[in-house]
Amino acid sequence: MQAIWIKLAAVFILGMVFFLSLIQSIMVTVAWWKGERVAGVWEWIWIGLLPVWLFVYFRYYSVFRPGCRACLPPDNHLTQHHDNPRGME
């Protein structure tokens, strides 16, 4: 039972680190693009990581990922047409 909590905590922490890194990369890239920030070594690292973070996001987390069923009805849901607004016959 304790191993499950450790795994859930690790997944949560890694997810937060990923999303904070994605936001930091976006903020640094936008600031560099607008000319508000001079790109040093660390800024170039964040700018270079932005395509990686975007790929990971779209591949594993977004609704555009392959095999995403977020917008589909459940398999056991039968589609029925009802004439009256409450769905009662």
KETI-297302 format. One record per residue (C-alpha): residue in three letters; x negated, y negated, z. Coordinates in Angstrom, 3 decimals. Each point is the difference from the previous one (the first is absolute). Layout:
<atoms>
<atom "ALA" <X Y Z>> ...
</atoms>
This chain:
<atoms>
<atom "MET" <0.000 0.000 0.000>> <atom "GLN" <-2.826 -2.390 0.831>> <atom "ALA" <-1.687 0.680 -3.363>> <atom "ILE" <3.093 -1.313 -1.782>> <atom "TRP" <-0.174 -3.301 1.914>> <atom "ILE" <-3.697 -0.350 -0.764>> <atom "LYS" <0.632 0.624 -3.687>> <atom "LEU" <2.898 -2.488 -0.072>> <atom "ALA" <-2.103 -2.633 1.766>> <atom "ALA" <-2.888 0.530 -2.431>> <atom "VAL" <2.284 -0.272 -3.030>> <atom "PHE" <1.600 -3.153 1.406>> <atom "ILE" <-3.359 -1.626 0.750>> <atom "LEU" <-1.415 0.888 -3.424>> <atom "GLY" <3.124 -1.365 -1.682>> <atom "MET" <-0.280 -3.265 1.900>> <atom "VAL" <-3.697 -0.290 -0.876>> <atom "PHE" <0.850 0.612 -3.651>> <atom "PHE" <2.747 -2.638 -0.136>> <atom "LEU" <-2.067 -2.562 1.907>> <atom "SER" <-2.890 0.613 -2.399>> <atom "LEU" <2.338 -0.426 -2.954>> <atom "ILE" <1.285 -3.308 1.387>> <atom "GLN" <-3.538 -1.210 0.737>> <atom "SER" <-1.097 0.853 -3.550>> <atom "ILE" <2.975 -1.879 -1.445>> <atom "MET" <-0.651 -3.052 2.197>> <atom "VAL" <-3.710 -0.156 -0.863>> <atom "THR" <0.656 0.537 -3.711>> <atom "VAL" <2.669 -2.720 -0.162>> <atom "ALA" <-2.200 -2.453 1.922>> <atom "TRP" <-2.906 0.727 -2.362>> <atom "TRP" <2.265 -0.317 -3.051>> <atom "LYS" <1.261 -3.425 1.145>> <atom "GLY" <-3.564 -1.166 0.670>> <atom "GLU" <0.576 -0.387 3.732>> <atom "ARG" <-2.707 2.489 0.880>> <atom "VAL" <-3.496 0.614 -1.299>> <atom "ALA" <-0.511 3.679 -0.721>> <atom "GLY" <-2.816 1.411 2.084>> <atom "VAL" <-0.904 3.644 0.434>> <atom "TRP" <2.914 0.811 2.343>> <atom "GLU" <2.498 -1.811 -2.199>> <atom "TRP" <-1.155 1.966 -3.038>> <atom "ILE" <0.466 3.211 1.977>> <atom "TRP" <3.611 -0.971 0.828>> <atom "ILE" <0.620 -1.106 -3.596>> <atom "GLY" <-1.493 3.252 -1.304>> <atom "LEU" <2.122 2.090 2.359>> <atom "LEU" <3.267 -1.630 -1.086>> <atom "PRO" <0.493 2.269 -3.070>> <atom "VAL" <-0.729 3.034 2.181>> <atom "TRP" <2.580 -1.046 2.622>> <atom "LEU" <2.571 -0.753 -2.715>> <atom "PHE" <-0.582 3.399 -1.610>> <atom "VAL" <0.410 1.790 3.343>> <atom "TYR" <3.140 -2.004 0.779>> <atom "PHE" <1.693 0.648 -3.344>> <atom "ARG" <-1.110 3.640 -0.100>> <atom "TYR" <0.988 1.043 3.533>> <atom "TYR" <2.235 -2.580 1.698>> <atom "SER" <2.168 -1.856 -2.512>> <atom "VAL" <3.262 1.031 -1.624>> <atom "PHE" <-1.934 0.183 -3.289>> <atom "ARG" <-1.999 3.028 1.139>> <atom "PRO" <0.398 3.231 -1.979>> <atom "GLY" <2.765 2.192 1.327>> <atom "CYS" <1.596 -2.708 2.132>> <atom "ARG" <3.577 0.934 0.872>> <atom "ALA" <0.829 -3.089 2.067>> <atom "CYS" <2.602 -1.259 -2.469>> <atom "LEU" <1.547 3.361 -0.838>> <atom "PRO" <2.989 1.503 1.802>> <atom "PRO" <-0.714 3.011 2.232>> <atom "ASP" <0.088 3.420 -1.679>> <atom "ASN" <2.898 1.217 2.127>> <atom "HIS" <2.112 -3.110 -0.700>> <atom "LEU" <2.841 0.685 -2.418>> <atom "THR" <0.978 -2.992 -2.079>> <atom "GLN" <3.751 -0.401 0.093>> <atom "HIS" <2.109 -2.708 -1.540>> <atom "HIS" <2.739 -1.430 2.183>> <atom "ASP" <2.679 -2.334 -1.228>> <atom "ASN" <0.802 -1.690 3.237>> <atom "PRO" <-2.572 -2.241 1.745>> <atom "ARG" <-0.363 2.081 3.158>> <atom "GLY" <-0.755 3.165 -1.913>> <atom "MET" <3.020 1.824 1.423>> <atom "GLU" <2.506 1.835 -2.083>> 
</atoms>
